Amino acid sequence: MSGQQDRLAATFARLKQEGRLGFFPYVMAGYPDRESSARLLDVVAEAGADGIELGIPFSDPLADGVTVQRASTIALENGASVADALEIVADFRQRHDVPIAMMSYVNPLLAYGFEKLCEDAVRVGLDGFIVPDLSIEEAADFQARCASAGLSYIYLVAPTSTDNRLRMVGQRASGFVYCVALVGTTGARRELSDELTPFLARARAAISAPLVVGFGISTPTHVANMVGKADGAIVASALVDAIEKSPPDKVDEVVADLVKMFRAATTGATAVAR
């Protein structure tokens, strides 16, 4: 098993031993600017993140809500790219062993070249890829390249996924499976869907890989309510919102405080707080 898969596997093994959920904050490369996004990886790691989802900005981010779309536009204006993100990961790896999954739409990855991308990902210490606009049928080539490089290709499943589709993902999954908490785009939500708990039960029955929930997970209570139902939670829009609303000199402090608050909920302690 490669170092990349080792990092994710070791993280989920530790979480199971600790009896808590993993917390995976989202950071977008190039937002609010390149230097800040690189620094925010350190900030979230030092504040207790169990893993990180590193977003690559894209001009047509269909799965993302308005908050992440706005951040994507700014990051693109700042010149952020896949190559940039890989450099940021390489720098981060000199100080931290926290696993990082890159979230990108397929076009920037195709433009970079799958073969070169996998080689460079291994070189810099990236752990895997999440590609929301690549269907399971279309993903075979890239997943095979990831597997041969020892990288995780992370599939997404949703409440609309059939039991057969969940079983197909279960047979191919590596690293973890990204469980979309709602039908629609990303974005902070006040309440989680009533469909989420039965969906996660169906996913658990079909998939042995760890389940990490994202899309709309935006409060510590949401995270706490996932304990015992999933293995991890990704928070994106709530963090991007906080960055957008904070003065530049307060961003690190605000993000660190948020990560600590979400991390504290991973034991289920705030599940009764409404």
VOMIFI-838328 format. One record per residue (C-alpha): residue in three letters; x, y, z. Coordinates in steps of 0.5 Angstrom, whole numbers, plus 500, padded with zeros to 3 digits. Layout:
REM residues N
<rec resn="Ala" xx="X" yy="Y" zz="Z"/>
...
REM end
This chain:
REM residues 274
<rec resn="Met" xx="500" yy="500" zz="500"/>
<rec resn="Ser" xx="503" yy="507" zz="498"/>
<rec resn="Gly" xx="504" yy="513" zz="503"/>
<rec resn="Gln" xx="498" yy="516" zz="500"/>
<rec resn="Gln" xx="493" yy="511" zz="501"/>
<rec resn="Asp" xx="497" yy="510" zz="508"/>
<rec resn="Arg" xx="495" yy="517" zz="510"/>
<rec resn="Leu" xx="488" yy="516" zz="509"/>
<rec resn="Ala" xx="487" yy="509" zz="512"/>
<rec resn="Ala" xx="491" yy="511" zz="518"/>
<rec resn="Thr" xx="487" yy="517" zz="519"/>
<rec resn="Phe" xx="480" yy="513" zz="519"/>
<rec resn="Ala" xx="483" yy="507" zz="523"/>
<rec resn="Arg" xx="485" yy="513" zz="528"/>
<rec resn="Leu" xx="478" yy="516" zz="528"/>
<rec resn="Lys" xx="475" yy="509" zz="529"/>
<rec resn="Gln" xx="479" yy="508" zz="535"/>
<rec resn="Glu" xx="478" yy="515" zz="538"/>
<rec resn="Gly" xx="470" yy="513" zz="537"/>
<rec resn="Arg" xx="469" yy="520" zz="533"/>
<rec resn="Leu" xx="468" yy="523" zz="526"/>
<rec resn="Gly" xx="473" yy="526" zz="522"/>
<rec resn="Phe" xx="473" yy="533" zz="520"/>
<rec resn="Phe" xx="475" yy="535" zz="513"/>
<rec resn="Pro" xx="475" yy="543" zz="512"/>
<rec resn="Tyr" xx="475" yy="545" zz="505"/>
<rec resn="Val" xx="480" yy="550" zz="503"/>
<rec resn="Met" xx="480" yy="553" zz="496"/>
<rec resn="Ala" xx="487" yy="554" zz="492"/>
<rec resn="Gly" xx="488" yy="562" zz="491"/>
<rec resn="Tyr" xx="482" yy="564" zz="495"/>
<rec resn="Pro" xx="482" yy="569" zz="498"/>
<rec resn="Asp" xx="489" yy="570" zz="495"/>
<rec resn="Arg" xx="494" yy="564" zz="493"/>
<rec resn="Glu" xx="499" yy="566" zz="500"/>
<rec resn="Ser" xx="493" yy="566" zz="504"/>
<rec resn="Ser" xx="490" yy="559" zz="501"/>
<rec resn="Ala" xx="497" yy="556" zz="503"/>
<rec resn="Arg" xx="497" yy="559" zz="510"/>
<rec resn="Leu" xx="490" yy="557" zz="511"/>
<rec resn="Leu" xx="492" yy="549" zz="510"/>
<rec resn="Asp" xx="497" yy="550" zz="516"/>
<rec resn="Val" xx="491" yy="554" zz="520"/>
<rec resn="Val" xx="486" yy="548" zz="519"/>
<rec resn="Ala" xx="491" yy="543" zz="520"/>
<rec resn="Glu" xx="494" yy="546" zz="527"/>
<rec resn="Ala" xx="487" yy="547" zz="529"/>
<rec resn="Gly" xx="485" yy="540" zz="529"/>
<rec resn="Ala" xx="483" yy="538" zz="522"/>
<rec resn="Asp" xx="483" yy="530" zz="520"/>
<rec resn="Gly" xx="484" yy="531" zz="513"/>
<rec resn="Ile" xx="483" yy="537" zz="508"/>
<rec resn="Glu" xx="479" yy="538" zz="501"/>
<rec resn="Leu" xx="483" yy="542" zz="497"/>
<rec resn="Gly" xx="478" yy="546" zz="492"/>
<rec resn="Ile" xx="481" yy="548" zz="485"/>
<rec resn="Pro" xx="477" yy="554" zz="482"/>
<rec resn="Phe" xx="473" yy="552" zz="475"/>
<rec resn="Ser" xx="469" yy="557" zz="471"/>
<rec resn="Asp" xx="463" yy="553" zz="471"/>
<rec resn="Pro" xx="462" yy="549" zz="478"/>
<rec resn="Leu" xx="456" yy="546" zz="477"/>
<rec resn="Ala" xx="456" yy="542" zz="483"/>
<rec resn="Asp" xx="457" yy="549" zz="488"/>
<rec resn="Gly" xx="453" yy="554" zz="491"/>
<rec resn="Val" xx="453" yy="561" zz="490"/>
<rec resn="Thr" xx="458" yy="562" zz="496"/>
<rec resn="Val" xx="464" yy="557" zz="493"/>
<rec resn="Gln" xx="462" yy="560" zz="486"/>
<rec resn="Arg" xx="464" yy="567" zz="488"/>
<rec resn="Ala" xx="470" yy="564" zz="491"/>
<rec resn="Ser" xx="472" yy="560" zz="485"/>
<rec resn="Thr" xx="471" yy="567" zz="481"/>
<rec resn="Ile" xx="476" yy="570" zz="485"/>
<rec resn="Ala" xx="481" yy="565" zz="485"/>
<rec resn="Leu" xx="481" yy="564" zz="478"/>
<rec resn="Glu" xx="482" yy="572" zz="477"/>
<rec resn="Asn" xx="488" yy="571" zz="482"/>
<rec resn="Gly" xx="491" yy="566" zz="477"/>
<rec resn="Ala" xx="490" yy="559" zz="481"/>
<rec resn="Ser" xx="491" yy="553" zz="477"/>
<rec resn="Val" xx="492" yy="545" zz="479"/>
<rec resn="Ala" xx="500" yy="547" zz="478"/>
<rec resn="Asp" xx="499" yy="552" zz="483"/>
<rec resn="Ala" xx="495" yy="547" zz="488"/>
<rec resn="Leu" xx="500" yy="542" zz="487"/>
<rec resn="Glu" xx="506" yy="547" zz="489"/>
<rec resn="Ile" xx="502" yy="549" zz="495"/>
<rec resn="Val" xx="501" yy="541" zz="497"/>
<rec resn="Ala" xx="508" yy="540" zz="496"/>
<rec resn="Asp" xx="510" yy="546" zz="501"/>
<rec resn="Phe" xx="505" yy="544" zz="506"/>
<rec resn="Arg" xx="508" yy="537" zz="506"/>
<rec resn="Gln" xx="514" yy="539" zz="509"/>
<rec resn="Arg" xx="510" yy="541" zz="516"/>
<rec resn="His" xx="504" yy="536" zz="516"/>
<rec resn="Asp" xx="502" yy="529" zz="515"/>
<rec resn="Val" xx="494" yy="531" zz="514"/>
<rec resn="Pro" xx="491" yy="527" zz="508"/>
<rec resn="Ile" xx="489" yy="532" zz="503"/>
<rec resn="Ala" xx="484" yy="530" zz="497"/>
<rec resn="Met" xx="484" yy="535" zz="491"/>
<rec resn="Met" xx="477" yy="537" zz="489"/>
<rec resn="Ser" xx="476" yy="539" zz="482"/>
<rec resn="Tyr" xx="472" yy="539" zz="476"/>
<rec resn="Val" xx="475" yy="534" zz="470"/>
<rec resn="Asn" xx="477" yy="539" zz="465"/>
<rec resn="Pro" xx="482" yy="542" zz="469"/>
<rec resn="Leu" xx="485" yy="535" zz="470"/>
<rec resn="Leu" xx="484" yy="533" zz="463"/>
<rec resn="Ala" xx="488" yy="540" zz="461"/>
<rec resn="Tyr" xx="494" yy="538" zz="466"/>
<rec resn="Gly" xx="494" yy="531" zz="463"/>
<rec resn="Phe" xx="492" yy="525" zz="468"/>
<rec resn="Glu" xx="499" yy="521" zz="467"/>
<rec resn="Lys" xx="503" yy="527" zz="469"/>
<rec resn="Leu" xx="498" yy="529" zz="474"/>
<rec resn="Cys" xx="498" yy="523" zz="478"/>
<rec resn="Glu" xx="506" yy="523" zz="478"/>
<rec resn="Asp" xx="506" yy="530" zz="480"/>
<rec resn="Ala" xx="501" yy="528" zz="486"/>
<rec resn="Val" xx="505" yy="523" zz="488"/>
<rec resn="Arg" xx="511" yy="527" zz="488"/>
<rec resn="Val" xx="508" yy="533" zz="492"/>
<rec resn="Gly" xx="504" yy="528" zz="497"/>
<rec resn="Leu" xx="497" yy="529" zz="495"/>
<rec resn="Asp" xx="492" yy="523" zz="497"/>
<rec resn="Gly" xx="487" yy="523" zz="492"/>
<rec resn="Phe" xx="482" yy="526" zz="488"/>
<rec resn="Ile" xx="474" yy="528" zz="488"/>
<rec resn="Val" xx="471" yy="529" zz="481"/>
<rec resn="Pro" xx="464" yy="531" zz="482"/>
<rec resn="Asp" xx="462" yy="532" zz="474"/>
<rec resn="Leu" xx="466" yy="525" zz="472"/>
<rec resn="Ser" xx="460" yy="519" zz="472"/>
<rec resn="Ile" xx="462" yy="512" zz="475"/>
<rec resn="Glu" xx="462" yy="510" zz="468"/>
<rec resn="Glu" xx="467" yy="515" zz="465"/>
<rec resn="Ala" xx="472" yy="515" zz="471"/>
<rec resn="Ala" xx="475" yy="508" zz="469"/>
<rec resn="Asp" xx="481" yy="511" zz="466"/>
<rec resn="Phe" xx="483" yy="516" zz="471"/>
<rec resn="Gln" xx="481" yy="511" zz="477"/>
<rec resn="Ala" xx="486" yy="506" zz="474"/>
<rec resn="Arg" xx="491" yy="511" zz="473"/>
<rec resn="Cys" xx="490" yy="513" zz="481"/>
<rec resn="Ala" xx="490" yy="506" zz="483"/>
<rec resn="Ser" xx="497" yy="505" zz="479"/>
<rec resn="Ala" xx="500" yy="511" zz="483"/>
<rec resn="Gly" xx="497" yy="509" zz="490"/>
<rec resn="Leu" xx="492" yy="515" zz="490"/>
<rec resn="Ser" xx="485" yy="514" zz="492"/>
<rec resn="Tyr" xx="480" yy="516" zz="487"/>
<rec resn="Ile" xx="474" yy="518" zz="491"/>
<rec resn="Tyr" xx="467" yy="517" zz="488"/>
<rec resn="Leu" xx="461" yy="521" zz="490"/>
<rec resn="Val" xx="454" yy="518" zz="492"/>
<rec resn="Ala" xx="447" yy="522" zz="493"/>
<rec resn="Pro" xx="441" yy="520" zz="496"/>
<rec resn="Thr" xx="438" yy="519" zz="489"/>
<rec resn="Ser" xx="443" yy="514" zz="488"/>
<rec resn="Thr" xx="440" yy="507" zz="487"/>
<rec resn="Asp" xx="442" yy="501" zz="491"/>
<rec resn="Asn" xx="446" yy="498" zz="485"/>
<rec resn="Arg" xx="450" yy="504" zz="484"/>
<rec resn="Leu" xx="452" yy="504" zz="491"/>
<rec resn="Arg" xx="454" yy="497" zz="490"/>
<rec resn="Met" xx="458" yy="499" zz="484"/>
<rec resn="Val" xx="462" yy="504" zz="488"/>
<rec resn="Gly" xx="463" yy="500" zz="494"/>
<rec resn="Gln" xx="466" yy="495" zz="489"/>
<rec resn="Arg" xx="471" yy="500" zz="486"/>
<rec resn="Ala" xx="472" yy="505" zz="492"/>
<rec resn="Ser" xx="479" yy="507" zz="495"/>
<rec resn="Gly" xx="480" yy="512" zz="501"/>
<rec resn="Phe" xx="473" yy="514" zz="502"/>
<rec resn="Val" xx="466" yy="515" zz="499"/>
<rec resn="Tyr" xx="464" yy="522" zz="499"/>
<rec resn="Cys" xx="456" yy="522" zz="501"/>
<rec resn="Val" xx="452" yy="528" zz="498"/>
<rec resn="Ala" xx="448" yy="530" zz="504"/>
<rec resn="Leu" xx="442" yy="533" zz="499"/>
<rec resn="Val" xx="440" yy="534" zz="492"/>
<rec resn="Gly" xx="442" yy="540" zz="489"/>
<rec resn="Thr" xx="448" yy="545" zz="490"/>
<rec resn="Thr" xx="453" yy="546" zz="496"/>
<rec resn="Gly" xx="452" yy="551" zz="501"/>
<rec resn="Ala" xx="450" yy="552" zz="508"/>
<rec resn="Arg" xx="444" yy="550" zz="510"/>
<rec resn="Arg" xx="440" yy="551" zz="517"/>
<rec resn="Glu" xx="437" yy="544" zz="517"/>
<rec resn="Leu" xx="439" yy="537" zz="514"/>
<rec resn="Ser" xx="435" yy="533" zz="509"/>
<rec resn="Asp" xx="430" yy="528" zz="513"/>
<rec resn="Glu" xx="433" yy="523" zz="507"/>
<rec resn="Leu" xx="440" yy="523" zz="510"/>
<rec resn="Thr" xx="440" yy="518" zz="515"/>
<rec resn="Pro" xx="436" yy="513" zz="511"/>
<rec resn="Phe" xx="441" yy="514" zz="505"/>
<rec resn="Leu" xx="447" yy="513" zz="509"/>
<rec resn="Ala" xx="444" yy="507" zz="512"/>
<rec resn="Arg" xx="443" yy="504" zz="505"/>
<rec resn="Ala" xx="450" yy="507" zz="503"/>
<rec resn="Arg" xx="453" yy="503" zz="509"/>
<rec resn="Ala" xx="450" yy="497" zz="507"/>
<rec resn="Ala" xx="453" yy="497" zz="500"/>
<rec resn="Ile" xx="460" yy="500" zz="501"/>
<rec resn="Ser" xx="465" yy="498" zz="506"/>
<rec resn="Ala" xx="470" yy="504" zz="505"/>
<rec resn="Pro" xx="469" yy="510" zz="510"/>
<rec resn="Leu" xx="463" yy="515" zz="508"/>
<rec resn="Val" xx="464" yy="522" zz="509"/>
<rec resn="Val" xx="459" yy="527" zz="508"/>
<rec resn="Gly" xx="459" yy="534" zz="505"/>
<rec resn="Phe" xx="454" yy="539" zz="501"/>
<rec resn="Gly" xx="450" yy="543" zz="506"/>
<rec resn="Ile" xx="454" yy="541" zz="513"/>
<rec resn="Ser" xx="454" yy="548" zz="516"/>
<rec resn="Thr" xx="454" yy="547" zz="523"/>
<rec resn="Pro" xx="457" yy="544" zz="529"/>
<rec resn="Thr" xx="450" yy="540" zz="530"/>
<rec resn="His" xx="450" yy="538" zz="523"/>
<rec resn="Val" xx="457" yy="535" zz="525"/>
<rec resn="Ala" xx="455" yy="532" zz="531"/>
<rec resn="Asn" xx="449" yy="529" zz="528"/>
<rec resn="Met" xx="453" yy="525" zz="523"/>
<rec resn="Val" xx="457" yy="521" zz="529"/>
<rec resn="Gly" xx="455" yy="514" zz="528"/>
<rec resn="Lys" xx="452" yy="515" zz="521"/>
<rec resn="Ala" xx="458" yy="516" zz="517"/>
<rec resn="Asp" xx="466" yy="517" zz="518"/>
<rec resn="Gly" xx="467" yy="524" zz="517"/>
<rec resn="Ala" xx="464" yy="531" zz="515"/>
<rec resn="Ile" xx="466" yy="536" zz="510"/>
<rec resn="Val" xx="465" yy="543" zz="511"/>
<rec resn="Ala" xx="466" yy="548" zz="505"/>
<rec resn="Ser" xx="461" yy="554" zz="504"/>
<rec resn="Ala" xx="461" yy="555" zz="512"/>
<rec resn="Leu" xx="468" yy="556" zz="512"/>
<rec resn="Val" xx="468" yy="560" zz="505"/>
<rec resn="Asp" xx="463" yy="565" zz="508"/>
<rec resn="Ala" xx="467" yy="566" zz="514"/>
<rec resn="Ile" xx="473" yy="568" zz="510"/>
<rec resn="Glu" xx="469" yy="572" zz="506"/>
<rec resn="Lys" xx="466" yy="576" zz="512"/>
<rec resn="Ser" xx="472" yy="577" zz="516"/>
<rec resn="Pro" xx="477" yy="583" zz="515"/>
<rec resn="Pro" xx="484" yy="580" zz="512"/>
<rec resn="Asp" xx="488" yy="580" zz="518"/>
<rec resn="Lys" xx="482" yy="576" zz="522"/>
<rec resn="Val" xx="482" yy="571" zz="517"/>
<rec resn="Asp" xx="486" yy="566" zz="520"/>
<rec resn="Glu" xx="484" yy="567" zz="527"/>
<rec resn="Val" xx="476" yy="566" zz="525"/>
<rec resn="Val" xx="478" yy="560" zz="521"/>
<rec resn="Ala" xx="482" yy="557" zz="526"/>
<rec resn="Asp" xx="476" yy="558" zz="531"/>
<rec resn="Leu" xx="471" yy="555" zz="527"/>
<rec resn="Val" xx="475" yy="549" zz="525"/>
<rec resn="Lys" xx="476" yy="548" zz="533"/>
<rec resn="Met" xx="469" yy="548" zz="534"/>
<rec resn="Phe" xx="467" yy="543" zz="529"/>
<rec resn="Arg" xx="472" yy="539" zz="531"/>
<rec resn="Ala" xx="469" yy="539" zz="538"/>
<rec resn="Ala" xx="463" yy="536" zz="535"/>
<rec resn="Thr" xx="466" yy="530" zz="532"/>
<rec resn="Thr" xx="465" yy="526" zz="539"/>
<rec resn="Gly" xx="457" yy="528" zz="538"/>
<rec resn="Ala" xx="457" yy="532" zz="544"/>
<rec resn="Thr" xx="453" yy="538" zz="541"/>
<rec resn="Ala" xx="448" yy="533" zz="538"/>
<rec resn="Val" xx="443" yy="536" zz="543"/>
<rec resn="Ala" xx="444" yy="543" zz="542"/>
<rec resn="Arg" xx="439" yy="546" zz="537"/>
REM end
